[in-house]
Amino acid sequence: MAELPAVYYNKDSDSFAFSTARVRWVKIVQDALEDINDAGAKTSGEAQQQAKVIAGKLQQLLVDFEEDAVVQPLVGGLKQYESYNRALSAEDYTWLTGPWLLLENVLYRLINSWFVEQSHWFNYDIFANLKKESFESSVAGVTELAVRYAQLDKERQSSATGIKPELKQLLFKEFAEISLWGNATDLSLLATATLEDIASIQGAEARKKSEDKILTNDIDLAYAQLISSKEKIRKVEIVLDNSGFELYTDLVFGLFLLDFNLADRVTLHTKDIPWMVSDVNLKDFNVVLSQLKDTNVFDKHRDELDFFINKVEYLFNTGKLTLETSPYWTLDKDFWEISPDEQEFGGSELHERLSSSALVIFKGDMNYRKLTGDRRWPSTTPFSRAIGPLATSGLKILSLRTVKADVLLGLKEGVYEDITEEWGKTNDNKLSWLYSGKYAVISYADGAAH
């Protein structure tokens, strides 16, 4: 293999890493400190004292950021710490100069380590309140999508001739895009009322508008792979990103795949600890369903919301919709080691689990960064080149990624430069479009040797 591009470092002033380490991480730790202080104040005795210990370590972390301290090894007996500490031993990395991807993972694992060592706080999610508040701010989008889903389900069941293949493909593209954007403002196509509307010229115009910001789009390749799968049980895996509204849209996407017989089983893969502030862990599934049942918050269109909740619970109880987690997702490692050769930290088990699936969908920015090694690839580099050994791993990979970091692949010649120039006309930092969340990529690799 040719020499790989360098990874992004927190010292790189031309990268989002630079402000992330100096501004975003500080705010995240300050919010965590406020949360544990508030939670600790509501307890007493040993629990309160333990909360103060955690708060003290968070406070020291803020000092370490300010002083650009050397990142210390993780302390504790968890197997995953061995992987982290090997990576940290390569050099005396400091918080403001070290590798961005590595130290971002270290940050969240370090914070979690302070909780798991305390008997009253080992199961506490320091980011739970932020996730709950974020979801409750999406009432309008949640309700609208529930209504659209219920309408489509009625039409699907009442269609005497069945759903035409071309319409099924259009719906797949739209539900994938809703899952991609994961927010309440991108329900473009499903704002139309009927299946006929979706196939109409009006529907085509809505799709074109929503696709303008998708810089590379391999969705048709992924769909072709999905419908050509010969597995007796067609399985789709979704490696989740954010909780809240995005998890809700992922559930809707999963229901669509099952409803329209594009999958026999859909598995949602969560993180095993509180992670990256808003990432989904196992508890968040029940939290989101519980929030949806709260009539004080979600007080309109209860029939449609209850239909959605009942459908999710039914499919979960029948085993068609499942949840899984793996310690590999919260390692410092990128995803190139999801391989039979990785025998220490779950890479081989995860590869075996995913390799029998018709499609493995990776959601979000951090998963994209780990797929590509978070390296300084030229933007025209093919996605299959930038995912290294995953390109021949046998995994059918679809990445749905809203762009919120520097690494970006698969663009046509000149696209990166054109957007940068246009963005610079109205923004001081002409590269900040890479962190704006206004652009996206849909990238596919078939996992086969070519």
VEXDREN-2710 file (C-alpha; in Angstrom, 1 decimal):
% VEXDREN-2710
k/r/px/py/pz
1/MET/0.0/0.0/0.0
2/ALA/1.2/3.5/-0.8
3/GLU/2.1/5.8/2.0
4/LEU/-1.0/7.0/3.8
5/PRO/-1.9/10.7/4.2
6/ALA/-1.4/12.2/7.7
7/VAL/-4.2/12.2/10.2
8/TYR/-5.6/15.5/11.5
9/TYR/-4.0/17.0/14.6
10/ASN/-5.3/19.4/17.2
11/LYS/-2.4/21.7/16.4
12/ASP/-3.6/22.1/12.7
13/SER/-4.9/25.6/12.4
14/ASP/-6.6/24.8/9.1
15/SER/-8.6/22.0/10.6
16/PHE/-11.8/21.9/12.7
17/ALA/-9.6/20.0/15.2
18/PHE/-8.0/23.2/16.2
19/SER/-11.2/24.9/17.5
20/THR/-12.7/21.6/18.7
21/ALA/-9.9/21.1/21.2
22/ARG/-9.8/24.7/22.3
23/VAL/-13.5/25.6/22.4
24/ARG/-15.9/22.7/21.9
25/TRP/-14.2/20.3/24.3
26/VAL/-14.0/23.0/27.0
27/LYS/-17.7/23.6/26.7
28/ILE/-18.5/19.9/26.8
29/VAL/-16.5/19.4/30.0
30/GLN/-18.0/22.5/31.6
31/ASP/-21.5/21.2/30.9
32/ALA/-20.6/17.8/32.3
33/LEU/-19.2/19.5/35.4
34/GLU/-22.4/21.5/35.9
35/ASP/-24.5/18.3/35.4
36/ILE/-22.6/16.3/38.0
37/ASN/-22.6/19.2/40.5
38/ASP/-26.4/19.5/40.1
39/ALA/-26.9/15.7/40.3
40/GLY/-24.6/15.4/43.3
41/ALA/-26.4/18.2/45.2
42/LYS/-29.6/16.1/45.1
43/THR/-27.9/13.2/46.9
44/SER/-26.2/12.8/50.3
45/GLY/-23.5/10.8/52.1
46/GLU/-21.2/8.6/50.0
47/ALA/-23.0/9.4/46.7
48/GLN/-22.5/13.1/47.2
49/GLN/-18.8/12.6/48.1
50/GLN/-18.3/10.5/45.0
51/ALA/-19.9/13.2/42.9
52/LYS/-17.4/15.7/44.3
53/VAL/-14.6/13.4/43.3
54/ILE/-15.8/13.2/39.7
55/ALA/-16.3/16.9/39.7
56/GLY/-12.8/17.5/40.9
57/LYS/-11.4/15.4/38.0
58/LEU/-13.5/17.3/35.5
59/GLN/-12.2/20.5/36.9
60/GLN/-8.6/19.3/36.6
61/LEU/-9.3/18.3/33.0
62/LEU/-10.2/21.9/32.2
63/VAL/-6.9/23.0/33.7
64/ASP/-5.1/20.4/31.6
65/PHE/-6.8/21.8/28.5
66/GLU/-5.7/25.3/29.5
67/GLU/-2.1/24.2/30.2
68/ASP/-1.9/21.8/27.2
69/ALA/-0.9/19.0/29.5
70/VAL/0.4/15.6/28.3
71/VAL/-2.5/13.1/28.0
72/GLN/-2.0/10.5/30.7
73/PRO/-2.7/6.7/30.3
74/LEU/-6.1/5.5/31.4
75/VAL/-6.2/3.9/34.8
76/GLY/-8.4/0.8/35.5
77/GLY/-8.9/-2.8/34.6
78/LEU/-11.0/-2.6/31.5
79/LYS/-9.7/-4.5/28.5
80/GLN/-10.4/-1.5/26.2
81/TYR/-7.9/0.6/28.2
82/GLU/-5.0/-1.5/26.9
83/SER/-5.7/-0.4/23.3
84/TYR/-5.9/3.2/24.3
85/ASN/-2.8/3.1/26.3
86/ARG/-0.8/1.5/23.6
87/ALA/-1.8/4.3/21.2
88/LEU/-1.0/6.9/23.8
89/SER/2.5/5.4/24.5
90/ALA/3.6/6.2/20.9
91/GLU/4.4/9.7/21.9
92/ASP/3.8/12.3/24.7
93/TYR/0.7/13.7/23.1
94/THR/-0.7/16.9/24.5
95/TRP/-4.4/17.8/24.5
96/LEU/-4.0/20.8/22.1
97/THR/-1.5/19.2/19.7
98/GLY/-2.1/15.5/19.5
99/PRO/-4.1/13.4/16.9
100/TRP/-7.7/14.7/16.8
101/LEU/-9.5/11.3/16.4
102/LEU/-7.4/9.5/19.0
103/LEU/-7.7/12.3/21.6
104/GLU/-11.5/12.8/21.0
105/ASN/-12.0/9.1/21.8
106/VAL/-9.7/9.4/24.8
107/LEU/-11.7/12.3/26.1
108/TYR/-15.0/10.4/26.3
109/ARG/-13.4/7.2/27.6
110/LEU/-11.5/9.2/30.2
111/ILE/-14.7/10.9/31.5
112/ASN/-16.5/7.6/31.6
113/SER/-13.7/6.0/33.5
114/TRP/-14.3/8.4/36.4
115/PHE/-17.9/7.4/36.7
116/VAL/-17.4/3.6/36.4
117/GLU/-15.0/3.6/39.3
118/GLN/-17.7/5.1/41.6
119/SER/-20.2/2.7/43.1
120/HIS/-23.1/5.2/43.0
121/TRP/-22.4/6.6/39.6
122/PHE/-21.1/3.8/37.3
123/ASN/-24.4/3.7/35.4
124/TYR/-24.9/7.4/35.2
125/ASP/-25.2/9.1/31.7
126/ILE/-23.6/12.5/32.1
127/PHE/-25.2/13.5/28.7
128/ALA/-28.7/12.2/29.3
129/ASN/-30.3/15.5/30.1
130/LEU/-28.9/17.1/27.0
131/LYS/-30.2/14.3/24.8
132/LYS/-33.7/14.5/26.4
133/GLU/-33.9/18.2/26.0
134/SER/-32.8/18.0/22.4
135/PHE/-35.5/15.5/21.5
136/GLU/-38.2/17.5/23.2
137/SER/-37.3/20.5/21.1
138/SER/-38.1/18.5/17.9
139/VAL/-41.8/18.0/18.7
140/ALA/-43.0/19.4/15.3
141/GLY/-40.7/17.3/13.2
142/VAL/-41.5/14.1/15.3
143/THR/-45.2/14.6/14.9
144/GLU/-45.1/15.4/11.2
145/LEU/-43.0/12.3/10.4
146/ALA/-45.3/10.1/12.5
147/VAL/-48.3/11.4/10.5
148/ARG/-46.6/10.8/7.2
149/TYR/-45.5/7.3/8.2
150/ALA/-49.0/6.4/9.3
151/GLN/-50.4/7.7/6.0
152/LEU/-47.9/5.7/3.9
153/ASP/-48.6/2.6/5.9
154/LYS/-52.3/2.8/5.3
155/GLU/-51.7/3.3/1.5
156/ARG/-49.3/0.4/1.5
157/GLN/-51.8/-1.9/3.1
158/SER/-54.7/-0.8/0.9
159/SER/-52.8/-1.0/-2.4
160/ALA/-54.5/-3.7/-4.4
161/THR/-51.7/-4.1/-7.0
162/GLY/-48.8/-3.8/-4.6
163/ILE/-46.0/-1.2/-4.6
164/LYS/-44.3/-0.8/-7.9
165/PRO/-40.5/-1.5/-7.8
166/GLU/-39.6/2.0/-9.0
167/LEU/-41.8/3.6/-6.2
168/LYS/-40.2/1.3/-3.6
169/GLN/-36.8/2.6/-4.7
170/LEU/-37.9/6.2/-4.5
171/LEU/-39.2/5.6/-1.0
172/PHE/-35.9/3.9/0.0
173/LYS/-34.0/7.0/-1.2
174/GLU/-36.3/9.3/0.7
175/PHE/-36.2/7.5/4.0
176/ALA/-32.4/7.1/3.7
177/GLU/-32.1/10.9/3.2
178/ILE/-34.3/11.6/6.2
179/SER/-32.1/9.3/8.3
180/LEU/-29.1/11.1/6.7
181/TRP/-30.0/14.6/7.7
182/GLY/-31.6/13.5/11.0
183/ASN/-33.3/16.8/11.8
184/ALA/-36.8/18.2/11.6
185/THR/-36.2/20.4/8.6
186/ASP/-35.5/17.9/5.9
187/LEU/-38.8/16.0/5.4
188/SER/-39.0/17.3/1.9
189/LEU/-40.5/14.4/0.0
190/LEU/-42.8/13.0/2.7
191/ALA/-44.4/16.4/3.0
192/THR/-46.4/15.3/-0.1
193/ALA/-49.5/13.5/0.8
194/THR/-49.8/10.3/-1.2
195/LEU/-47.9/7.6/-3.0
196/GLU/-49.0/9.1/-6.3
197/ASP/-47.5/12.4/-5.3
198/ILE/-44.2/10.8/-4.5
199/ALA/-44.0/9.5/-8.0
200/SER/-45.1/12.7/-9.6
201/ILE/-43.1/15.6/-11.1
202/GLN/-43.7/17.5/-7.9
203/GLY/-42.1/14.7/-5.9
204/ALA/-39.1/14.7/-8.3
205/GLU/-38.6/18.4/-7.8
206/ALA/-38.7/18.0/-4.0
207/ARG/-36.1/15.2/-4.3
208/LYS/-33.8/17.3/-6.5
209/LYS/-33.9/20.2/-4.0
210/SER/-33.0/17.9/-1.1
211/GLU/-30.2/16.3/-3.1
212/ASP/-28.4/19.5/-4.1
213/LYS/-26.4/19.5/-0.9
214/ILE/-25.5/15.8/-1.2
215/LEU/-22.0/16.0/-2.8
216/THR/-21.7/12.4/-3.7
217/ASN/-24.6/10.0/-3.8
218/ASP/-24.2/6.2/-4.1
219/ILE/-27.7/5.4/-2.8
220/ASP/-28.7/3.6/-6.0
221/LEU/-25.7/1.3/-5.7
222/ALA/-26.7/0.4/-2.2
223/TYR/-30.3/-0.2/-3.2
224/ALA/-29.2/-2.5/-6.0
225/GLN/-27.1/-4.5/-3.6
226/LEU/-29.9/-4.7/-1.1
227/ILE/-32.5/-6.1/-3.5
228/SER/-30.0/-8.5/-5.1
229/SER/-29.1/-10.2/-1.8
230/LYS/-29.7/-13.9/-1.8
231/GLU/-29.5/-14.5/1.9
232/LYS/-32.3/-16.6/3.3
233/ILE/-32.8/-14.0/6.0
234/ARG/-32.0/-10.5/4.6
235/LYS/-30.4/-8.5/7.4
236/VAL/-29.7/-4.8/7.5
237/GLU/-27.4/-3.3/10.2
238/ILE/-27.6/0.3/11.2
239/VAL/-24.6/1.6/13.2
240/LEU/-26.2/4.5/15.0
241/ASP/-25.0/8.0/15.6
242/ASN/-27.1/10.5/17.6
243/SER/-30.0/9.9/19.9
244/GLY/-33.1/12.0/20.0
245/PHE/-34.6/13.0/16.6
246/GLU/-32.0/11.2/14.6
247/LEU/-32.6/7.9/16.4
248/TYR/-36.3/8.5/15.8
249/THR/-35.7/8.9/12.0
250/ASP/-33.4/5.8/12.1
251/LEU/-36.3/3.8/13.6
252/VAL/-38.7/5.1/10.9
253/PHE/-36.1/4.0/8.3
254/GLY/-35.9/0.6/9.9
255/LEU/-39.7/0.2/10.0
256/PHE/-39.8/1.2/6.3
257/LEU/-37.3/-1.5/5.4
258/LEU/-39.3/-4.2/7.2
259/ASP/-42.7/-2.9/6.0
260/PHE/-41.7/-3.0/2.4
261/ASN/-39.9/-6.4/2.6
262/LEU/-36.5/-4.9/1.9
263/ALA/-35.2/-6.5/5.1
264/ASP/-36.3/-9.5/7.2
265/ARG/-34.4/-8.2/10.2
266/VAL/-33.0/-4.8/11.1
267/THR/-30.4/-4.4/13.9
268/LEU/-29.5/-1.1/15.5
269/HIS/-26.0/-0.9/16.8
270/THR/-25.4/1.4/19.8
271/LYS/-22.5/2.5/21.9
272/ASP/-21.8/0.7/25.2
273/ILE/-21.1/3.9/27.2
274/PRO/-22.1/7.6/27.1
275/TRP/-20.3/8.8/24.0
276/MET/-19.6/11.9/22.0
277/VAL/-22.4/13.7/24.0
278/SER/-25.3/12.7/21.9
279/ASP/-24.5/9.2/20.6
280/VAL/-27.0/6.4/21.2
281/ASN/-26.4/3.9/23.9
282/LEU/-28.7/1.0/24.8
283/LYS/-30.7/2.9/27.4
284/ASP/-31.6/5.7/24.9
285/PHE/-33.9/3.4/23.0
286/ASN/-36.3/3.0/25.9
287/VAL/-35.8/6.7/26.9
288/VAL/-36.9/7.9/23.4
289/LEU/-39.9/5.6/23.4
290/SER/-40.8/6.8/26.9
291/GLN/-40.5/10.4/25.8
292/LEU/-42.8/9.7/22.8
293/LYS/-45.4/8.4/25.2
294/ASP/-45.4/11.6/27.2
295/THR/-48.6/13.3/26.3
296/ASN/-47.5/16.5/28.1
297/VAL/-44.8/17.0/25.5
298/PHE/-46.1/15.1/22.5
299/ASP/-49.8/16.2/22.8
300/LYS/-50.9/16.3/19.2
301/HIS/-51.6/13.4/16.7
302/ARG/-51.5/10.8/19.5
303/ASP/-53.1/8.2/17.2
304/GLU/-50.2/8.4/14.8
305/LEU/-47.6/8.5/17.5
306/ASP/-49.1/5.6/19.4
307/PHE/-49.3/3.6/16.1
308/PHE/-45.5/4.2/15.6
309/ILE/-44.7/3.3/19.2
310/ASN/-46.7/0.1/19.0
311/LYS/-45.2/-0.8/15.7
312/VAL/-41.6/-0.4/17.1
313/GLU/-42.4/-2.4/20.3
314/TYR/-44.1/-5.1/18.3
315/LEU/-41.2/-5.5/15.9
316/PHE/-38.8/-5.4/18.8
317/ASN/-40.7/-8.1/20.7
318/THR/-40.9/-10.3/17.6
319/GLY/-37.2/-10.1/17.0
320/LYS/-37.4/-8.3/13.6
321/LEU/-36.0/-5.2/15.1
322/THR/-33.1/-5.7/17.5
323/LEU/-30.5/-3.8/19.4
324/GLU/-26.9/-4.7/19.8
325/THR/-23.7/-3.2/21.1
326/SER/-20.0/-4.0/21.0
327/PRO/-17.1/-2.6/22.9
328/TYR/-15.3/-2.1/19.6
329/TRP/-17.4/0.9/18.8
330/THR/-15.9/2.9/21.7
331/LEU/-12.3/1.9/21.2
332/ASP/-9.6/4.4/20.0
333/LYS/-9.3/2.3/16.9
334/ASP/-10.6/3.2/13.4
335/PHE/-12.8/0.7/11.7
336/TRP/-10.0/-0.7/9.4
337/GLU/-9.5/-3.4/12.1
338/ILE/-13.0/-4.8/11.8
339/SER/-11.3/-7.9/10.5
340/PRO/-10.8/-11.6/11.2
341/ASP/-7.2/-10.7/12.1
342/GLU/-8.2/-8.4/15.0
343/GLN/-8.4/-11.0/17.9
344/GLU/-7.9/-8.8/21.0
345/PHE/-10.7/-6.2/21.1
346/GLY/-13.7/-7.6/19.3
347/GLY/-12.8/-6.8/15.7
348/SER/-13.0/-10.3/14.5
349/GLU/-16.3/-11.0/16.2
350/LEU/-17.8/-7.9/14.8
351/HIS/-16.6/-8.7/11.3
352/GLU/-18.2/-12.2/11.5
353/ARG/-21.4/-10.6/12.7
354/LEU/-21.6/-8.0/10.0
355/SER/-20.3/-10.0/7.0
356/SER/-23.6/-12.0/6.7
357/SER/-25.7/-8.9/6.3
358/ALA/-27.1/-7.5/3.1
359/LEU/-26.1/-4.0/4.0
360/VAL/-24.2/-2.3/6.9
361/ILE/-25.3/1.4/7.2
362/PHE/-22.9/3.6/9.1
363/LYS/-24.6/6.8/10.4
364/GLY/-22.9/10.1/11.0
365/ASP/-19.7/12.0/11.1
366/MET/-17.6/10.1/13.7
367/ASN/-18.4/6.7/12.0
368/TYR/-17.3/8.2/8.7
369/ARG/-14.1/9.5/10.2
370/LYS/-13.4/6.0/11.6
371/LEU/-14.2/4.4/8.3
372/THR/-11.7/6.6/6.5
373/GLY/-9.0/6.9/9.2
374/ASP/-9.7/10.6/9.6
375/ARG/-6.8/11.3/7.2
376/ARG/-6.0/14.2/4.9
377/TRP/-7.2/12.4/1.8
378/PRO/-7.6/14.6/-1.3
379/SER/-11.4/15.2/-1.7
380/THR/-11.4/13.3/-5.1
381/THR/-10.1/10.1/-3.5
382/PRO/-12.6/7.3/-4.0
383/PHE/-14.4/6.2/-0.9
384/SER/-13.3/2.6/-1.5
385/ARG/-9.7/3.7/-1.5
386/ALA/-10.0/5.7/1.8
387/ILE/-11.6/2.9/3.8
388/GLY/-8.5/0.8/3.4
389/PRO/-8.9/-3.0/4.0
390/LEU/-12.6/-2.6/4.5
391/ALA/-12.9/-2.2/0.7
392/THR/-12.2/-5.9/0.4
393/SER/-13.6/-7.1/3.7
394/GLY/-16.8/-8.5/2.4
395/LEU/-18.8/-5.9/4.2
396/LYS/-21.4/-4.1/2.1
397/ILE/-20.9/-0.6/3.6
398/LEU/-23.3/2.4/3.1
399/SER/-22.2/5.6/4.9
400/LEU/-24.9/8.3/5.5
401/ARG/-22.9/11.3/6.7
402/THR/-23.7/14.9/7.3
403/VAL/-20.3/16.7/6.9
404/LYS/-19.1/18.1/10.2
405/ALA/-15.4/17.5/10.0
406/ASP/-12.5/17.9/7.5
407/VAL/-12.2/14.5/5.9
408/LEU/-14.3/14.2/2.7
409/LEU/-14.1/11.7/-0.2
410/GLY/-15.5/10.9/-3.5
411/LEU/-16.1/14.4/-4.9
412/LYS/-15.8/15.3/-8.5
413/GLU/-12.8/17.4/-9.6
414/GLY/-13.3/21.1/-8.6
415/VAL/-16.4/20.6/-6.4
416/TYR/-14.4/21.1/-3.1
417/GLU/-12.7/24.2/-4.5
418/ASP/-15.9/25.7/-5.9
419/ILE/-17.8/25.4/-2.6
420/THR/-14.8/26.8/-0.7
421/GLU/-14.7/29.8/-2.9
422/GLU/-18.4/30.5/-2.8
423/TRP/-18.6/29.9/1.0
424/GLY/-15.7/32.3/1.5
425/LYS/-17.7/35.2/-0.1
426/THR/-20.0/35.3/3.0
427/ASN/-17.9/33.6/5.7
428/ASP/-14.6/34.7/7.3
429/ASN/-13.4/31.1/7.4
430/LYS/-13.8/29.8/3.8
431/LEU/-13.4/26.2/5.0
432/SER/-16.1/26.3/7.7
433/TRP/-18.6/24.8/5.3
434/LEU/-16.9/21.5/6.2
435/TYR/-18.2/21.9/9.8
436/SER/-21.6/23.5/9.0
437/GLY/-23.7/20.4/8.7
438/LYS/-25.2/21.9/5.5
439/TYR/-23.6/19.3/3.2
440/ALA/-23.7/15.6/3.1
441/VAL/-22.3/12.5/1.4
442/ILE/-23.9/9.1/0.7
443/SER/-21.0/6.7/0.0
444/TYR/-21.1/2.9/-0.8
445/ALA/-18.5/0.2/-1.0
446/ASP/-19.4/-3.4/-1.9
447/GLY/-16.6/-5.0/0.1
448/ALA/-15.4/-7.1/-2.9
449/ALA/-11.9/-7.3/-4.3
450/HIS/-11.7/-5.6/-7.8
END
